[in-house]
Amino acid sequence: MIKYIKRQDLDVLKYDKCIDASLQSRIYAFSWYLDIVADNWDVLVLDDYKAVMPIPWANKYGIKYITQPYFCQQLGVFSIKKISAEIERDLRKKIPKRFVKISLNYNSANYLGSKMVAKKNFILELNDTYLNLFKSFSKGRKHASKVGVKKSLIIKSTSILSLINIQEEFYNYTDYSKEKLEKLSTYILENNKGSIIGVYKNEVLVGGAFFLYNKSRITYLFSSFTTKGRELQASSFLLCSIIKKYENSNLLLDFEGGNMVNIGSFYKSFGAKIEKYYFFKRVLL
């Protein structure tokens, strides 16, 4: 049986246990994560939390619609055991008609349904030595990865506000919730679920990134670099430091993006592979 359960009525322990044990587990789907990034969210639940499908939604001018929250690339269906494509479709069909529009990303382990559009994410398996992983880098990335070493860049922690300030000064794109990013970083750091790493040149911050750690994935959630940082190939230097740190592990470096051609090419240059996930859209007129 599939039930639609409102957030306030959710058995949070059972829900989070399902997300943690699920075959498709993603950090974005935990209750604490959605409480921060989603304006509102409810859940479709199969039986006694054997499978769940979080439903993030917003309300504008009295109209309710389902929308993917910022900092939340993949949601969809999460199940403790493998379920059929039919059950996934049944869950989707149970989305209430009061939501006049649905724009939702499923995760890469879900089945491809009708009316779904493939999107690209790039991942790199860290189950080899850095030297062997380095061999899969493109020629240009091999060169770029050495620039930071030659220029004596160093890695140490920084703050999310410092990265947001760089984003505002050096990027045209600022269409995201800074407040939610700050809240998320506070929770992540306080609960040892990630880190914020800066790249410095002569004690001056030239960029950095916010990483999430969950089970088998290290997620490259947010980053920003100054003009000087880009000249010094600080992003390559930072990502190489992560690859070195977690070499010979069973972890995946999740670049959390790649639909834009130039960004996808950058991630691919590290030897990363495409992980497809799917976007579902429905509009009721």
C-alpha positions as CSV (number, residue, x, y, z in Angstrom):
1,M,0.0,0.0,0.0
2,I,1.2,3.5,-0.9
3,K,0.4,6.4,1.5
4,Y,1.0,10.1,1.1
5,I,2.3,11.2,4.5
6,K,2.8,14.9,5.5
7,R,6.1,15.9,6.9
8,Q,4.7,16.6,10.4
9,D,3.2,13.0,10.5
10,L,6.3,11.3,9.2
11,D,8.0,8.6,11.3
12,V,11.4,10.2,10.9
13,L,13.4,7.3,12.3
14,K,11.9,4.8,9.9
15,Y,12.2,7.3,7.0
16,D,15.9,8.1,7.6
17,K,16.6,4.4,8.2
18,C,15.1,3.6,4.8
19,I,17.2,6.4,3.1
20,D,20.4,5.2,4.8
21,A,19.8,1.5,3.9
22,S,18.4,2.1,0.4
23,L,20.0,0.9,-2.7
24,Q,19.8,4.4,-4.1
25,S,21.0,6.3,-1.0
26,R,21.7,10.0,-1.5
27,I,22.5,12.5,1.2
28,Y,19.9,14.9,-0.3
29,A,17.0,12.7,0.8
30,F,17.6,12.6,4.5
31,S,15.0,14.4,6.6
32,W,17.5,16.8,8.1
33,Y,18.8,17.7,4.6
34,L,15.3,18.3,3.2
35,D,14.3,20.3,6.3
36,I,17.0,22.8,5.4
37,V,16.8,23.0,1.6
38,A,13.1,22.4,0.8
39,D,10.4,25.0,1.5
40,N,8.0,22.2,2.2
41,W,8.2,18.4,1.7
42,D,6.0,15.4,2.2
43,V,6.6,11.7,1.4
44,L,5.0,8.8,-0.5
45,V,5.6,5.7,1.6
46,L,5.3,2.1,0.4
47,D,4.0,-0.3,3.1
48,D,6.0,0.1,6.4
49,Y,8.8,2.4,4.9
50,K,10.0,-0.3,2.5
51,A,10.4,2.4,-0.1
52,V,9.9,6.2,0.1
53,M,9.6,9.1,-2.4
54,P,10.2,12.5,-0.9
55,I,8.0,15.2,-2.5
56,P,9.5,18.7,-2.1
57,W,7.0,21.5,-2.9
58,A,6.4,25.2,-2.8
59,N,3.3,27.5,-2.8
60,K,3.1,30.6,-4.9
61,Y,0.0,32.7,-5.2
62,G,-2.0,29.9,-3.6
63,I,-0.8,27.4,-6.3
64,K,1.1,24.3,-5.1
65,Y,3.8,22.8,-7.2
66,I,6.6,20.3,-6.9
67,T,10.1,21.6,-7.5
68,Q,13.6,20.4,-7.0
69,P,15.3,22.3,-4.2
70,Y,18.6,24.0,-4.5
71,F,21.6,21.9,-3.5
72,C,19.6,18.7,-4.1
73,Q,20.5,17.2,-7.4
74,Q,18.8,13.8,-7.2
75,L,15.7,12.6,-5.3
76,G,13.1,10.1,-6.6
77,V,12.4,6.7,-5.2
78,F,14.5,5.1,-2.4
79,S,14.0,1.4,-1.5
80,I,15.7,-1.0,0.9
81,K,15.3,-3.8,-1.6
82,K,15.1,-3.7,-5.4
83,I,11.6,-2.8,-6.6
84,S,10.0,-3.0,-10.0
85,A,9.6,-0.3,-12.5
86,E,5.8,-0.8,-12.0
87,I,6.0,0.1,-8.3
88,E,8.0,3.2,-9.1
89,R,5.3,4.2,-11.6
90,D,2.7,3.5,-9.0
91,L,4.4,5.8,-6.6
92,R,4.6,8.5,-9.3
93,K,0.9,8.1,-10.0
94,K,0.1,8.7,-6.3
95,I,1.4,12.2,-6.5
96,P,-1.7,14.3,-5.6
97,K,-3.4,16.2,-8.4
98,R,-3.4,19.3,-6.3
99,F,0.2,19.9,-7.4
100,V,-0.5,21.5,-10.8
101,K,3.1,21.3,-11.9
102,I,5.9,18.8,-11.2
103,S,9.6,19.4,-12.0
104,L,11.5,16.6,-10.2
105,N,14.9,14.9,-10.7
106,Y,14.9,11.2,-10.0
107,N,18.2,9.5,-8.9
108,S,20.5,7.5,-11.3
109,A,19.4,4.2,-9.8
110,N,15.7,4.7,-10.7
111,Y,14.1,3.3,-13.8
112,L,13.6,5.5,-16.8
113,G,9.9,6.3,-17.1
114,S,7.9,7.9,-19.8
115,K,8.1,11.7,-20.1
116,M,11.5,11.6,-18.5
117,V,14.5,13.5,-19.9
118,A,18.1,12.2,-19.3
119,K,20.5,14.5,-17.5
120,K,24.3,14.1,-17.0
121,N,26.2,13.8,-13.8
122,F,29.9,12.9,-13.6
123,I,31.4,10.5,-11.1
124,L,35.0,9.2,-10.5
125,E,35.7,5.9,-8.8
126,L,38.5,6.3,-6.3
127,N,39.3,2.5,-6.1
128,D,42.9,2.8,-7.4
129,T,46.1,4.7,-6.6
130,Y,46.4,8.3,-7.4
131,L,49.1,7.6,-9.9
132,N,46.9,5.2,-11.8
133,L,43.9,7.5,-11.6
134,F,46.2,10.3,-12.9
135,K,46.9,8.3,-16.1
136,S,43.2,8.7,-17.0
137,F,43.4,12.5,-16.8
138,S,43.3,14.4,-20.1
139,K,46.6,15.9,-21.3
140,G,45.4,19.4,-20.4
141,R,44.2,18.3,-16.9
142,K,47.6,16.6,-16.2
143,H,49.3,19.9,-16.9
144,A,46.7,22.0,-15.0
145,S,47.1,19.7,-11.9
146,K,50.8,20.5,-11.7
147,V,50.4,24.3,-11.9
148,G,49.2,24.6,-8.3
149,V,52.1,22.6,-7.0
150,K,54.6,24.7,-8.9
151,K,52.9,27.9,-7.7
152,S,53.0,26.6,-4.0
153,L,49.3,26.6,-3.4
154,I,48.2,25.2,-0.1
155,I,45.0,23.6,1.2
156,K,43.3,24.4,4.5
157,S,39.8,25.0,5.8
158,T,37.7,28.1,5.1
159,S,34.2,29.3,5.7
160,I,31.1,29.1,3.5
161,L,30.7,32.9,3.7
162,S,34.2,33.4,2.2
163,L,33.2,31.2,-0.8
164,I,29.8,33.0,-1.1
165,N,31.7,36.3,-1.2
166,I,33.9,35.1,-4.0
167,Q,30.8,33.8,-5.8
168,E,29.2,37.2,-5.6
169,E,32.3,39.1,-6.7
170,F,33.6,36.9,-9.5
171,Y,30.5,35.1,-10.9
172,N,27.5,36.2,-12.8
173,Y,25.4,33.4,-11.4
174,T,24.0,34.1,-8.0
175,D,20.6,32.5,-8.4
176,Y,20.6,30.3,-5.3
177,S,19.6,30.6,-1.6
178,K,22.6,31.9,0.4
179,E,20.6,31.5,3.6
180,K,19.9,27.8,2.9
181,L,23.5,27.2,1.9
182,E,24.7,28.7,5.2
183,K,22.3,26.7,7.3
184,L,23.3,23.5,5.4
185,S,27.0,24.1,5.9
186,T,26.4,24.8,9.6
187,Y,24.6,21.5,10.1
188,I,27.1,19.5,7.9
189,L,30.2,20.8,9.8
190,E,28.6,20.4,13.3
191,N,27.7,16.8,12.4
192,N,30.9,15.8,10.6
193,K,29.1,15.1,7.3
194,G,31.4,17.2,5.1
195,S,34.0,19.9,4.9
196,I,34.7,23.3,3.4
197,I,38.2,23.4,1.9
198,G,40.0,26.5,0.8
199,V,42.9,27.0,-1.6
200,Y,45.4,29.7,-0.6
201,K,48.3,31.5,-2.3
202,N,50.6,33.3,0.1
203,E,47.9,33.1,2.8
204,V,45.3,34.7,0.4
205,L,42.2,32.7,-0.3
206,V,41.8,32.1,-4.1
207,G,38.9,29.7,-4.0
208,G,37.5,26.6,-2.4
209,A,34.7,24.1,-2.3
210,F,32.0,22.6,0.0
211,F,32.1,18.8,0.0
212,L,29.5,16.4,1.4
213,Y,30.4,12.9,2.8
214,N,27.8,10.1,2.8
215,K,28.4,6.4,2.7
216,S,30.1,5.8,-0.7
217,R,29.9,9.3,-2.1
218,I,32.0,12.5,-1.7
219,T,29.8,15.2,-3.3
220,Y,31.3,18.4,-4.8
221,L,28.4,20.5,-3.8
222,F,29.5,24.1,-4.2
223,S,32.6,25.9,-5.2
224,S,33.9,29.4,-6.2
225,F,37.3,30.7,-7.3
226,T,38.7,34.2,-7.9
227,T,40.2,35.2,-11.2
228,K,43.6,34.6,-9.7
229,G,42.5,31.2,-8.5
230,R,41.4,30.3,-12.0
231,E,44.7,31.5,-13.4
232,L,46.5,29.3,-10.9
233,Q,44.3,26.2,-11.7
234,A,43.2,26.2,-8.1
235,S,40.1,24.0,-8.8
236,S,42.2,21.3,-10.4
237,F,44.7,21.5,-7.5
238,L,41.8,21.2,-5.0
239,L,40.1,18.2,-6.7
240,C,43.4,16.5,-7.1
241,S,44.0,16.8,-3.4
242,I,40.7,15.1,-2.7
243,I,41.5,12.3,-5.2
244,K,44.9,11.8,-3.5
245,K,43.3,11.8,0.0
246,Y,40.8,9.1,-0.9
247,E,42.8,7.0,-3.3
248,N,42.4,3.2,-3.0
249,S,39.0,3.6,-1.3
250,N,35.6,2.3,-2.3
251,L,34.3,5.9,-2.6
252,L,32.9,7.8,-5.5
253,L,33.8,11.4,-6.2
254,D,30.5,12.9,-7.3
255,F,31.1,16.0,-9.3
256,E,27.4,16.9,-9.0
257,G,27.0,18.3,-12.4
258,G,27.9,18.1,-16.1
259,N,24.9,19.2,-18.1
260,M,26.6,22.3,-19.3
261,V,29.1,21.4,-22.0
262,N,32.1,23.3,-20.6
263,I,31.6,22.0,-17.1
264,G,31.0,18.5,-18.3
265,S,34.3,18.6,-20.3
266,F,36.1,19.8,-17.1
267,Y,34.8,16.9,-15.0
268,K,35.4,14.4,-17.8
269,S,39.1,15.5,-18.0
270,F,39.6,13.9,-14.6
271,G,38.7,10.5,-16.1
272,A,35.2,10.8,-14.7
273,K,32.3,8.8,-16.2
274,I,28.8,9.9,-17.0
275,E,26.1,8.9,-14.5
276,K,22.6,9.5,-16.0
277,Y,19.7,10.6,-13.9
278,Y,16.2,11.6,-15.1
279,F,14.0,14.6,-15.0
280,F,10.3,14.2,-14.7
281,K,7.9,17.0,-15.7
282,R,4.1,17.2,-15.6
283,V,1.8,20.1,-15.9
284,L,-2.0,19.9,-15.3
285,L,-4.0,22.5,-17.0
